[in-house]
Amino acid sequence: MKYIRAQAGATAKKTVPTNLARKLEIEPETALRRATAKFERRFRQVETLARERGIGRDLDDLEDLWEEVKRAENRVYDETAN
């Protein structure tokens, strides 16, 4: 029974963003492609920084790098928006 509830919850989580995108007149596939590109860009930056800094597979260190990359990306975005 827990599995069925979990599956229903997962389906609802996927459906709500798609319905919201349609309501906001955003093409869901375009939004997904952009989100995927953003993830890949950040992931590659984390890989590069980890290699440069000699960071291995420690999840806490990798999480710190991920947050660092996000902050840097948001700073650039904020600077160009102003």
MARBA-3410 file (N, C-alpha, C, O; in Angstrom, 1 decimal):
82
0.8,-1.2,0.0,0.0,0.0,0.0,0.9,1.3,0.0,0.5,2.2,-0.7 ~ 2.0,1.2,0.7,2.9,2.4,0.8,3.4,2.7,-0.6,3.5,3.8,-1.0 ~ 3.7,1.6,-1.4,4.3,1.8,-2.7,3.3,2.5,-3.6,3.6,3.3,-4.4 ~ 2.0,2.1,-3.5,1.0,2.7,-4.3,0.8,4.2,-4.0,0.7,5.0,-4.9 ~ 0.8,4.5,-2.7,0.8,5.9,-2.3,2.0,6.7,-2.8,1.9,7.8,-3.3
3.2,6.1,-2.7,4.4,6.7,-3.2,4.3,7.0,-4.7,4.7,8.1,-5.1 ~ 3.8,6.0,-5.4,3.7,6.2,-6.9,2.7,7.3,-7.2,2.9,8.1,-8.1 ~ 1.6,7.3,-6.5,0.6,8.4,-6.7,1.2,9.7,-6.4,0.9,10.7,-7.2 ~ 1.9,9.8,-5.3,2.6,11.1,-5.0,3.6,11.5,-6.1,3.7,12.7,-6.4 ~ 4.3,10.6,-6.6,5.3,10.9,-7.6,4.6,11.3,-8.9,5.1,12.3,-9.5
3.5,10.7,-9.2,2.8,11.1,-10.4,2.2,12.5,-10.3,2.3,13.3,-11.2 ~ 1.7,12.8,-9.1,1.2,14.1,-8.8,2.2,15.2,-8.9,2.0,16.2,-9.5 ~ 3.4,14.9,-8.4,4.5,15.8,-8.5,4.9,16.1,-9.9,5.4,17.2,-10.2 ~ 4.8,15.1,-10.8,5.2,15.3,-12.2,4.1,16.0,-12.9,4.4,16.8,-13.8 ~ 2.9,15.8,-12.6,1.7,16.3,-13.3,1.5,17.8,-12.9,1.2,18.6,-13.8
1.7,18.2,-11.7,1.4,19.6,-11.3,2.3,20.5,-12.1,1.8,21.5,-12.6 ~ 3.7,20.3,-12.1,4.5,21.3,-12.9,4.1,21.3,-14.4,4.1,22.4,-15.0 ~ 3.7,20.2,-15.0,3.3,20.2,-16.4,2.0,21.0,-16.5,1.9,21.8,-17.5 ~ 1.1,20.8,-15.7,-0.2,21.6,-15.8,0.1,23.1,-15.5,-0.5,23.9,-16.2 ~ 0.9,23.4,-14.6,1.3,24.8,-14.3,2.0,25.4,-15.5,1.7,26.6,-15.9
2.9,24.7,-16.1,3.5,25.2,-17.3,2.5,25.5,-18.4,2.6,26.6,-19.1 ~ 1.6,24.6,-18.6,0.6,24.9,-19.6,-0.2,26.1,-19.3,-0.6,26.9,-20.2 ~ -0.6,26.2,-18.0,-1.4,27.4,-17.6,-0.7,28.7,-17.8,-1.2,29.7,-18.2 ~ 0.6,28.7,-17.6,1.5,29.8,-17.8,1.9,30.0,-19.2,2.7,30.9,-19.5 ~ 1.4,29.1,-20.1,1.8,29.1,-21.5,3.3,29.0,-21.7,3.9,29.6,-22.6
3.8,28.0,-21.0,5.2,27.6,-21.1,5.2,26.3,-21.8,4.5,25.4,-21.3 ~ 6.0,26.1,-22.8,6.0,24.8,-23.5,6.8,23.8,-22.5,8.0,24.0,-22.3 ~ 6.2,22.8,-22.0,6.8,21.9,-21.0,8.1,21.3,-21.6,9.1,21.2,-20.8 ~ 8.2,20.9,-22.8,9.4,20.3,-23.4,10.5,21.3,-23.4,11.7,20.9,-23.1 ~ 10.2,22.5,-23.8,11.3,23.6,-23.8,11.8,23.8,-22.4,13.0,23.9,-22.2
10.9,23.9,-21.4,11.3,24.1,-20.0,12.1,22.9,-19.5,13.1,23.2,-18.9 ~ 11.8,21.7,-19.9,12.6,20.6,-19.5,14.0,20.6,-20.1,15.0,20.3,-19.5 ~ 14.0,20.9,-21.4,15.3,21.0,-22.1,16.2,22.1,-21.4,17.4,21.9,-21.2 ~ 15.6,23.2,-21.1,16.4,24.3,-20.4,16.9,23.9,-19.1,18.0,24.1,-18.7 ~ 16.0,23.2,-18.3,16.4,22.7,-17.0,17.5,21.7,-17.1,18.4,21.7,-16.2
17.4,20.8,-18.1,18.4,19.8,-18.3,19.8,20.5,-18.6,20.8,20.1,-18.1 ~ 19.7,21.4,-19.5,21.0,22.1,-19.9,21.6,22.8,-18.7,22.8,22.8,-18.5 ~ 20.7,23.5,-17.9,21.2,24.1,-16.7,21.9,23.2,-15.7,23.0,23.4,-15.2 ~ 21.3,22.0,-15.5,21.8,21.0,-14.7,23.2,20.5,-15.2,24.2,20.4,-14.5 ~ 23.2,20.2,-16.5,24.5,19.7,-17.1,25.6,20.7,-17.0,26.7,20.4,-16.7
25.2,22.0,-17.2,26.2,23.1,-17.1,26.8,23.1,-15.7,28.0,23.2,-15.5 ~ 25.9,23.1,-14.7,26.4,23.1,-13.3,27.2,21.9,-13.0,28.2,22.0,-12.3 ~ 26.7,20.7,-13.4,27.4,19.5,-13.1,28.8,19.5,-13.7,29.8,19.1,-13.0 ~ 29.0,20.0,-14.9,30.3,20.1,-15.5,31.2,21.0,-14.8,32.4,20.8,-14.6 ~ 30.7,22.1,-14.3,31.4,23.1,-13.5,31.9,22.4,-12.1,33.0,22.6,-11.7
31.0,21.6,-11.5,31.4,20.9,-10.3,32.5,19.9,-10.6,33.4,19.8,-9.8 ~ 32.4,19.2,-11.7,33.4,18.3,-12.1,34.8,19.0,-12.2,35.8,18.5,-11.7 ~ 34.8,20.1,-12.9,36.0,20.8,-13.1,36.6,21.3,-11.8,37.8,21.2,-11.6 ~ 35.8,21.9,-11.0,36.3,22.4,-9.7,36.8,21.3,-8.8,37.8,21.4,-8.1 ~ 36.1,20.2,-8.8,36.5,19.0,-8.0,37.9,18.5,-8.4,38.7,18.2,-7.6
38.0,18.5,-9.8,39.3,18.0,-10.3,40.4,19.0,-9.9,41.5,18.6,-9.5 ~ 40.2,20.3,-10.1,41.2,21.4,-9.8,41.5,21.4,-8.4,42.7,21.7,-8.0 ~ 40.6,21.1,-7.5,40.8,21.2,-6.0,41.2,19.9,-5.4,41.4,19.8,-4.2 ~ 41.2,18.8,-6.2,41.5,17.5,-5.7,40.5,16.9,-4.8,40.8,16.1,-3.9 ~ 39.2,17.2,-5.1,38.1,16.7,-4.3,37.7,15.4,-4.9,37.4,15.3,-6.1
37.5,14.4,-4.1,37.1,13.1,-4.6,35.6,12.9,-4.6,34.9,13.8,-5.1 ~ 35.2,11.8,-4.0,33.7,11.5,-4.0,33.0,11.8,-2.7,31.9,11.3,-2.5 ~ 33.6,12.6,-1.9,32.9,13.0,-0.7,31.7,13.8,-1.0,31.8,14.9,-1.5 ~ 30.5,13.3,-0.6,29.3,14.0,-0.9,29.1,15.3,-0.3,28.6,16.2,-1.0 ~ 29.6,15.5,0.9,29.5,16.8,1.5,30.3,17.9,0.7,29.9,19.0,0.5
31.5,17.5,0.3,32.4,18.4,-0.5,31.8,18.7,-1.8,31.8,19.8,-2.3 ~ 31.2,17.7,-2.4,30.6,17.9,-3.7,29.3,18.7,-3.6,29.0,19.6,-4.5 ~ 28.6,18.6,-2.5,27.4,19.4,-2.3,27.8,20.9,-2.1,27.2,21.8,-2.6 ~ 28.9,21.1,-1.4,29.4,22.4,-1.2,29.8,23.0,-2.5,29.6,24.2,-2.8 ~ 30.4,22.3,-3.4,30.8,22.8,-4.8,29.5,23.1,-5.5,29.5,24.1,-6.2
28.5,22.2,-5.5,27.3,22.5,-6.2,26.7,23.8,-5.7,26.2,24.6,-6.6 ~ 26.6,24.1,-4.4,26.1,25.3,-3.9,26.9,26.5,-4.4,26.4,27.6,-4.7 ~ 28.2,26.3,-4.4,29.1,27.4,-4.8,28.9,27.7,-6.3,28.8,28.9,-6.7 ~ 28.7,26.7,-7.1,28.4,26.9,-8.6,27.1,27.6,-8.7,27.0,28.6,-9.5 ~ 26.1,27.2,-8.0,24.8,27.9,-8.0,24.8,29.3,-7.6,24.3,30.2,-8.3
25.5,29.6,-6.5,25.7,31.0,-6.1,26.4,31.8,-7.1,25.9,33.0,-7.4 ~ 27.4,31.3,-7.7,28.2,32.1,-8.7,27.3,32.3,-10.0,27.3,33.4,-10.5 ~ 26.5,31.3,-10.4,25.6,31.5,-11.5,24.6,32.5,-11.2,24.2,33.3,-12.1 ~ 24.0,32.5,-10.0,23.0,33.4,-9.6,23.5,34.9,-9.5,22.8,35.8,-9.9 ~ 24.8,35.0,-9.1,25.4,36.3,-9.0,25.5,36.9,-10.4,25.3,38.1,-10.6
26.0,36.1,-11.4,26.1,36.5,-12.7,24.8,36.9,-13.3,24.6,38.0,-13.9 ~ 23.8,36.1,-13.0,22.4,36.4,-13.5,21.9,37.7,-12.9,21.3,38.6,-13.6 ~ 22.1,37.9,-11.6,21.7,39.1,-10.9,22.4,40.4,-11.5,21.8,41.4,-11.6 ~ 23.7,40.2,-11.7,24.4,41.4,-12.3,23.9,41.8,-13.7,23.9,42.9,-14.0 ~ 23.6,40.8,-14.5,23.2,41.1,-15.9,21.7,41.6,-15.9,21.3,42.3,-16.8
20.9,41.2,-14.8,19.5,41.7,-14.8,19.4,43.1,-14.3,18.5,43.8,-14.6 ~ 20.5,43.6,-13.6,20.4,45.0,-13.2,21.1,46.0,-14.1,21.1,47.2,-13.8
END
